[in-house]
Amino acid sequence: MQPYTDRYSRQIIFPGIGRAGQARLANSMVVVIGCGALGTVAAACLARAGIGRLRIVDRDFIEYHNLQRQILFDEDDVRNQIPKAIAAERHLRKANSSIEIEGIVADVNYRNIERLAKGADVILDGVDNLETRYLINDVSLKHGVPWVYGAAVSSDGMTMNIIPGKTPCIRCLFPTMPAAGQIATCDTAGVVSSAPFIIGALQSVEAIKILVGAEDVSRDLITVDVWTGAFERLEIGDSPSPDCPACQGKYEFLDARFGARTTYICGQNAVQVVLPSDRELSFEELARRFREIGQASYNEFMLRFAVDGYEMVLFPDGRMIVKGTDDESLAKGLYAKYVGM
Ligand SMILES: [Zn+2]
């Protein structure tokens, strides 16, 4: 037997995939957006299943409290300040060196999402915020690429497939984005690791089913409460809503342009500041400046500095994450003061 066949022999003998399905997986590309708990589980399943090209996009770095549920990362990654996308790529390369894996450290927004999703046969949602999900939804519909929604908080999780033109999309079901504070986040509700493990695993198998052209791709919203052990399948209807702007070709989230902006990051008590356009920062020069007023350390991926009781992390594209606050104007003020707008 060829090594190729060997590696995937267990799923090739599974009739739903077979040799033809395996060949399709090898010729497919999946873009995983967000590499936290859901993203690490899904990316691990997809890499091991032999998806030919895997692109993993995440904006964040790794902290000890992530290790409870983000299975691709370890303590060395925290100590060495490796961004999630890079750590995911490095660990998965060791699990499967026969596929292409690309980790990209970036905040996904209207400016870059079409570029980041280019070439995708399926987009897998591992994000922690609704705004990015609505952007994924717009890109999916605009380019006809299916996406697999997933969310997990507390002991609950849910997942659903969005197949452009065939199923309702996220805006068919939730026409407007719920306001911040209306929904539980991992900040307010915590998370039991099994919830994202199950949902990430379900998302990966739905992605595989879509890629191999399975006839029984789920058209329901699947929910689970891992604490009570209750699974449910809820019918979401079998066609897009005629009143849905996105399904009618109006991509309001993709077209909603904004300037310098800040976002509160779920689960971290941190605020991210993104500038209207990327800029190149010299970590060497900034670190020299910061060391005169506080503490600073950096590697090729990020610069950390602590001053005035705040911890700030800068990325080479000019993004900054301010830890220990939920105050967006304060975060913007710190950026202006220390880095300059
Ligand atoms: Zn829709």
Boltz pocket constraint, residues with backbone or C-beta under 6 A from the ligand:
constraints:
  - pocket:
      binder: B
      contacts: [[A, 167], [A, 168], [A, 169], [A, 170], [A, 171], [A, 172], [A, 173], [A, 240], [A, 241], [A, 244], [A, 245], [A, 246], [A, 247]]
      max_distance: 6.0
